[in-house]
Amino acid sequence: MEDSRRERKKRQTRQLLVDTAFRLFAEQGYEGTTVAQIAAAADVAMKTFFNYFPSKEDVVFGNAGSYVEAARRLIAQREPDESVPGLLMRLYDVEIVNYLTEGPTAGDVERMEVYKHMVMTVPAVQAKGLQVLFDIQRGMAEALVEACPDELDPISAAAAVGSMIGAAQAAAMASYERSGPAEQEQLKAARRGFDLAMKGLNTLGRAPRADQVRTATSDNQ
């Protein structure tokens, strides 16, 4: 009970810092906002801020790390007869949709506008965004190799995750540019992008890995 109460308090504090940061970013811009101002407006010490976020850039992306860990757990719980494409579809339906609907900008039109502006114009945020995306994809790919060792190698797993996330993200961004920050439209677009990517991933796990084919060929020579 005490642990759950403590974890709930941590989640509340983290969310408070994210909410406060985005409010200040909207009011005075990213560059014009300091960590000290965020901490003061949230009524916490700067040390508390850094307990949750290593830098100002990190607060822009909320709690992305928790989604990586949740995705790794889901992948590790692969069903005995579940195909690789089936696992990827379940991963999308659960974890990626969760991030799109519960991430730092979910359900908030103004916050989405602020987020988009920062990602498009602030070099430090752009760099952090690439790092976050890379960490997410790497974590998922590593988990896929562990869960599907006879079907995926690091290269095919990385390609699969990159295709899946890249297609969904690019489609959602295209929807945003065309229709504005309508969440349901972005979700539909992301799903459409994912489905297109899956057409090229449906053979995953159904044929020997490339390195296995090379090994078998070498053994027969």
MODELLER restraints for C-alpha pairs under 7 A, 6 or more apart:
rsr = mdl.restraints
at = mdl.atoms
rsr.add(forms.Gaussian(group=physical.xy_distance, feature=features.Distance(at['CA:14:A'], at['CA:52:A']), mean=6.51, stdev=0.5))
rsr.add(forms.Gaussian(group=physical.xy_distance, feature=features.Distance(at['CA:16:A'], at['CA:42:A']), mean=6.66, stdev=0.5))
rsr.add(forms.Gaussian(group=physical.xy_distance, feature=features.Distance(at['CA:17:A'], at['CA:42:A']), mean=6.25, stdev=0.5))
rsr.add(forms.Gaussian(group=physical.xy_distance, feature=features.Distance(at['CA:18:A'], at['CA:59:A']), mean=5.89, stdev=0.5))
rsr.add(forms.Gaussian(group=physical.xy_distance, feature=features.Distance(at['CA:18:A'], at['CA:62:A']), mean=6.26, stdev=0.5))
rsr.add(forms.Gaussian(group=physical.xy_distance, feature=features.Distance(at['CA:20:A'], at['CA:38:A']), mean=6.28, stdev=0.5))
rsr.add(forms.Gaussian(group=physical.xy_distance, feature=features.Distance(at['CA:20:A'], at['CA:41:A']), mean=6.76, stdev=0.5))
rsr.add(forms.Gaussian(group=physical.xy_distance, feature=features.Distance(at['CA:20:A'], at['CA:42:A']), mean=6.15, stdev=0.5))
rsr.add(forms.Gaussian(group=physical.xy_distance, feature=features.Distance(at['CA:21:A'], at['CA:38:A']), mean=5.58, stdev=0.5))
rsr.add(forms.Gaussian(group=physical.xy_distance, feature=features.Distance(at['CA:22:A'], at['CA:111:A']), mean=6.72, stdev=0.5))
rsr.add(forms.Gaussian(group=physical.xy_distance, feature=features.Distance(at['CA:24:A'], at['CA:33:A']), mean=6.57, stdev=0.5))
rsr.add(forms.Gaussian(group=physical.xy_distance, feature=features.Distance(at['CA:25:A'], at['CA:33:A']), mean=6.42, stdev=0.5))
rsr.add(forms.Gaussian(group=physical.xy_distance, feature=features.Distance(at['CA:26:A'], at['CA:114:A']), mean=6.07, stdev=0.5))
rsr.add(forms.Gaussian(group=physical.xy_distance, feature=features.Distance(at['CA:35:A'], at['CA:56:A']), mean=6.17, stdev=0.5))
rsr.add(forms.Gaussian(group=physical.xy_distance, feature=features.Distance(at['CA:36:A'], at['CA:46:A']), mean=6.12, stdev=0.5))
rsr.add(forms.Gaussian(group=physical.xy_distance, feature=features.Distance(at['CA:39:A'], at['CA:45:A']), mean=5.87, stdev=0.5))
rsr.add(forms.Gaussian(group=physical.xy_distance, feature=features.Distance(at['CA:39:A'], at['CA:46:A']), mean=5.49, stdev=0.5))
rsr.add(forms.Gaussian(group=physical.xy_distance, feature=features.Distance(at['CA:39:A'], at['CA:49:A']), mean=6.26, stdev=0.5))
rsr.add(forms.Gaussian(group=physical.xy_distance, feature=features.Distance(at['CA:53:A'], at['CA:59:A']), mean=6.06, stdev=0.5))
rsr.add(forms.Gaussian(group=physical.xy_distance, feature=features.Distance(at['CA:57:A'], at['CA:124:A']), mean=6.83, stdev=0.5))
rsr.add(forms.Gaussian(group=physical.xy_distance, feature=features.Distance(at['CA:57:A'], at['CA:125:A']), mean=5.60, stdev=0.5))
rsr.add(forms.Gaussian(group=physical.xy_distance, feature=features.Distance(at['CA:57:A'], at['CA:128:A']), mean=6.38, stdev=0.5))
rsr.add(forms.Gaussian(group=physical.xy_distance, feature=features.Distance(at['CA:61:A'], at['CA:104:A']), mean=6.21, stdev=0.5))
rsr.add(forms.Gaussian(group=physical.xy_distance, feature=features.Distance(at['CA:62:A'], at['CA:103:A']), mean=6.96, stdev=0.5))
rsr.add(forms.Gaussian(group=physical.xy_distance, feature=features.Distance(at['CA:62:A'], at['CA:104:A']), mean=5.24, stdev=0.5))
rsr.add(forms.Gaussian(group=physical.xy_distance, feature=features.Distance(at['CA:67:A'], at['CA:95:A']), mean=6.70, stdev=0.5))
rsr.add(forms.Gaussian(group=physical.xy_distance, feature=features.Distance(at['CA:67:A'], at['CA:99:A']), mean=6.93, stdev=0.5))
rsr.add(forms.Gaussian(group=physical.xy_distance, feature=features.Distance(at['CA:68:A'], at['CA:136:A']), mean=5.60, stdev=0.5))
rsr.add(forms.Gaussian(group=physical.xy_distance, feature=features.Distance(at['CA:68:A'], at['CA:139:A']), mean=6.37, stdev=0.5))
rsr.add(forms.Gaussian(group=physical.xy_distance, feature=features.Distance(at['CA:68:A'], at['CA:140:A']), mean=6.91, stdev=0.5))
rsr.add(forms.Gaussian(group=physical.xy_distance, feature=features.Distance(at['CA:71:A'], at['CA:91:A']), mean=6.83, stdev=0.5))
rsr.add(forms.Gaussian(group=physical.xy_distance, feature=features.Distance(at['CA:71:A'], at['CA:95:A']), mean=6.01, stdev=0.5))
rsr.add(forms.Gaussian(group=physical.xy_distance, feature=features.Distance(at['CA:71:A'], at['CA:140:A']), mean=6.62, stdev=0.5))
rsr.add(forms.Gaussian(group=physical.xy_distance, feature=features.Distance(at['CA:72:A'], at['CA:140:A']), mean=6.07, stdev=0.5))
rsr.add(forms.Gaussian(group=physical.xy_distance, feature=features.Distance(at['CA:72:A'], at['CA:143:A']), mean=5.53, stdev=0.5))
rsr.add(forms.Gaussian(group=physical.xy_distance, feature=features.Distance(at['CA:75:A'], at['CA:143:A']), mean=6.28, stdev=0.5))
rsr.add(forms.Gaussian(group=physical.xy_distance, feature=features.Distance(at['CA:75:A'], at['CA:144:A']), mean=6.40, stdev=0.5))
rsr.add(forms.Gaussian(group=physical.xy_distance, feature=features.Distance(at['CA:75:A'], at['CA:147:A']), mean=6.62, stdev=0.5))
rsr.add(forms.Gaussian(group=physical.xy_distance, feature=features.Distance(at['CA:76:A'], at['CA:143:A']), mean=6.70, stdev=0.5))
rsr.add(forms.Gaussian(group=physical.xy_distance, feature=features.Distance(at['CA:76:A'], at['CA:147:A']), mean=5.66, stdev=0.5))
rsr.add(forms.Gaussian(group=physical.xy_distance, feature=features.Distance(at['CA:78:A'], at['CA:87:A']), mean=6.81, stdev=0.5))
rsr.add(forms.Gaussian(group=physical.xy_distance, feature=features.Distance(at['CA:78:A'], at['CA:147:A']), mean=6.90, stdev=0.5))
rsr.add(forms.Gaussian(group=physical.xy_distance, feature=features.Distance(at['CA:84:A'], at['CA:204:A']), mean=6.08, stdev=0.5))
rsr.add(forms.Gaussian(group=physical.xy_distance, feature=features.Distance(at['CA:84:A'], at['CA:205:A']), mean=5.88, stdev=0.5))
rsr.add(forms.Gaussian(group=physical.xy_distance, feature=features.Distance(at['CA:85:A'], at['CA:201:A']), mean=6.64, stdev=0.5))
rsr.add(forms.Gaussian(group=physical.xy_distance, feature=features.Distance(at['CA:85:A'], at['CA:202:A']), mean=5.62, stdev=0.5))
rsr.add(forms.Gaussian(group=physical.xy_distance, feature=features.Distance(at['CA:85:A'], at['CA:204:A']), mean=6.51, stdev=0.5))
rsr.add(forms.Gaussian(group=physical.xy_distance, feature=features.Distance(at['CA:100:A'], at['CA:106:A']), mean=6.48, stdev=0.5))
rsr.add(forms.Gaussian(group=physical.xy_distance, feature=features.Distance(at['CA:105:A'], at['CA:111:A']), mean=5.52, stdev=0.5))
rsr.add(forms.Gaussian(group=physical.xy_distance, feature=features.Distance(at['CA:105:A'], at['CA:112:A']), mean=5.20, stdev=0.5))
rsr.add(forms.Gaussian(group=physical.xy_distance, feature=features.Distance(at['CA:107:A'], at['CA:183:A']), mean=6.77, stdev=0.5))
rsr.add(forms.Gaussian(group=physical.xy_distance, feature=features.Distance(at['CA:109:A'], at['CA:181:A']), mean=5.93, stdev=0.5))
rsr.add(forms.Gaussian(group=physical.xy_distance, feature=features.Distance(at['CA:112:A'], at['CA:181:A']), mean=6.89, stdev=0.5))
rsr.add(forms.Gaussian(group=physical.xy_distance, feature=features.Distance(at['CA:118:A'], at['CA:125:A']), mean=6.42, stdev=0.5))
rsr.add(forms.Gaussian(group=physical.xy_distance, feature=features.Distance(at['CA:119:A'], at['CA:125:A']), mean=5.70, stdev=0.5))
rsr.add(forms.Gaussian(group=physical.xy_distance, feature=features.Distance(at['CA:119:A'], at['CA:126:A']), mean=5.23, stdev=0.5))
rsr.add(forms.Gaussian(group=physical.xy_distance, feature=features.Distance(at['CA:120:A'], at['CA:126:A']), mean=6.97, stdev=0.5))
rsr.add(forms.Gaussian(group=physical.xy_distance, feature=features.Distance(at['CA:137:A'], at['CA:161:A']), mean=6.04, stdev=0.5))
rsr.add(forms.Gaussian(group=physical.xy_distance, feature=features.Distance(at['CA:137:A'], at['CA:162:A']), mean=6.48, stdev=0.5))
rsr.add(forms.Gaussian(group=physical.xy_distance, feature=features.Distance(at['CA:138:A'], at['CA:158:A']), mean=6.93, stdev=0.5))
rsr.add(forms.Gaussian(group=physical.xy_distance, feature=features.Distance(at['CA:140:A'], at['CA:161:A']), mean=6.95, stdev=0.5))
rsr.add(forms.Gaussian(group=physical.xy_distance, feature=features.Distance(at['CA:141:A'], at['CA:154:A']), mean=6.90, stdev=0.5))
rsr.add(forms.Gaussian(group=physical.xy_distance, feature=features.Distance(at['CA:141:A'], at['CA:157:A']), mean=5.02, stdev=0.5))
rsr.add(forms.Gaussian(group=physical.xy_distance, feature=features.Distance(at['CA:141:A'], at['CA:158:A']), mean=5.09, stdev=0.5))
rsr.add(forms.Gaussian(group=physical.xy_distance, feature=features.Distance(at['CA:141:A'], at['CA:161:A']), mean=6.24, stdev=0.5))
rsr.add(forms.Gaussian(group=physical.xy_distance, feature=features.Distance(at['CA:144:A'], at['CA:157:A']), mean=6.32, stdev=0.5))
rsr.add(forms.Gaussian(group=physical.xy_distance, feature=features.Distance(at['CA:145:A'], at['CA:152:A']), mean=5.64, stdev=0.5))
rsr.add(forms.Gaussian(group=physical.xy_distance, feature=features.Distance(at['CA:145:A'], at['CA:153:A']), mean=5.93, stdev=0.5))
rsr.add(forms.Gaussian(group=physical.xy_distance, feature=features.Distance(at['CA:145:A'], at['CA:154:A']), mean=6.27, stdev=0.5))
rsr.add(forms.Gaussian(group=physical.xy_distance, feature=features.Distance(at['CA:145:A'], at['CA:157:A']), mean=6.44, stdev=0.5))
rsr.add(forms.Gaussian(group=physical.xy_distance, feature=features.Distance(at['CA:151:A'], at['CA:205:A']), mean=4.55, stdev=0.5))
rsr.add(forms.Gaussian(group=physical.xy_distance, feature=features.Distance(at['CA:151:A'], at['CA:208:A']), mean=6.82, stdev=0.5))
rsr.add(forms.Gaussian(group=physical.xy_distance, feature=features.Distance(at['CA:151:A'], at['CA:209:A']), mean=6.18, stdev=0.5))
rsr.add(forms.Gaussian(group=physical.xy_distance, feature=features.Distance(at['CA:152:A'], at['CA:205:A']), mean=6.76, stdev=0.5))
rsr.add(forms.Gaussian(group=physical.xy_distance, feature=features.Distance(at['CA:152:A'], at['CA:209:A']), mean=6.56, stdev=0.5))
rsr.add(forms.Gaussian(group=physical.xy_distance, feature=features.Distance(at['CA:160:A'], at['CA:201:A']), mean=6.81, stdev=0.5))
rsr.add(forms.Gaussian(group=physical.xy_distance, feature=features.Distance(at['CA:163:A'], at['CA:197:A']), mean=6.01, stdev=0.5))
rsr.add(forms.Gaussian(group=physical.xy_distance, feature=features.Distance(at['CA:164:A'], at['CA:194:A']), mean=5.55, stdev=0.5))
rsr.add(forms.Gaussian(group=physical.xy_distance, feature=features.Distance(at['CA:164:A'], at['CA:197:A']), mean=5.83, stdev=0.5))
rsr.add(forms.Gaussian(group=physical.xy_distance, feature=features.Distance(at['CA:167:A'], at['CA:193:A']), mean=4.81, stdev=0.5))
rsr.add(forms.Gaussian(group=physical.xy_distance, feature=features.Distance(at['CA:167:A'], at['CA:194:A']), mean=5.66, stdev=0.5))
rsr.add(forms.Gaussian(group=physical.xy_distance, feature=features.Distance(at['CA:167:A'], at['CA:197:A']), mean=6.31, stdev=0.5))
rsr.add(forms.Gaussian(group=physical.xy_distance, feature=features.Distance(at['CA:168:A'], at['CA:190:A']), mean=4.09, stdev=0.5))
rsr.add(forms.Gaussian(group=physical.xy_distance, feature=features.Distance(at['CA:168:A'], at['CA:191:A']), mean=6.31, stdev=0.5))
rsr.add(forms.Gaussian(group=physical.xy_distance, feature=features.Distance(at['CA:168:A'], at['CA:193:A']), mean=4.69, stdev=0.5))
rsr.add(forms.Gaussian(group=physical.xy_distance, feature=features.Distance(at['CA:168:A'], at['CA:194:A']), mean=4.99, stdev=0.5))
rsr.add(forms.Gaussian(group=physical.xy_distance, feature=features.Distance(at['CA:169:A'], at['CA:190:A']), mean=6.26, stdev=0.5))
rsr.add(forms.Gaussian(group=physical.xy_distance, feature=features.Distance(at['CA:171:A'], at['CA:189:A']), mean=5.32, stdev=0.5))
rsr.add(forms.Gaussian(group=physical.xy_distance, feature=features.Distance(at['CA:171:A'], at['CA:190:A']), mean=5.22, stdev=0.5))
rsr.add(forms.Gaussian(group=physical.xy_distance, feature=features.Distance(at['CA:171:A'], at['CA:193:A']), mean=5.37, stdev=0.5))
rsr.add(forms.Gaussian(group=physical.xy_distance, feature=features.Distance(at['CA:172:A'], at['CA:186:A']), mean=4.72, stdev=0.5))
rsr.add(forms.Gaussian(group=physical.xy_distance, feature=features.Distance(at['CA:172:A'], at['CA:187:A']), mean=6.79, stdev=0.5))
rsr.add(forms.Gaussian(group=physical.xy_distance, feature=features.Distance(at['CA:172:A'], at['CA:189:A']), mean=5.23, stdev=0.5))
rsr.add(forms.Gaussian(group=physical.xy_distance, feature=features.Distance(at['CA:172:A'], at['CA:190:A']), mean=4.78, stdev=0.5))
rsr.add(forms.Gaussian(group=physical.xy_distance, feature=features.Distance(at['CA:175:A'], at['CA:185:A']), mean=6.76, stdev=0.5))
rsr.add(forms.Gaussian(group=physical.xy_distance, feature=features.Distance(at['CA:175:A'], at['CA:186:A']), mean=5.62, stdev=0.5))
rsr.add(forms.Gaussian(group=physical.xy_distance, feature=features.Distance(at['CA:175:A'], at['CA:189:A']), mean=6.20, stdev=0.5))
rsr.add(forms.Gaussian(group=physical.xy_distance, feature=features.Distance(at['CA:176:A'], at['CA:186:A']), mean=6.47, stdev=0.5))
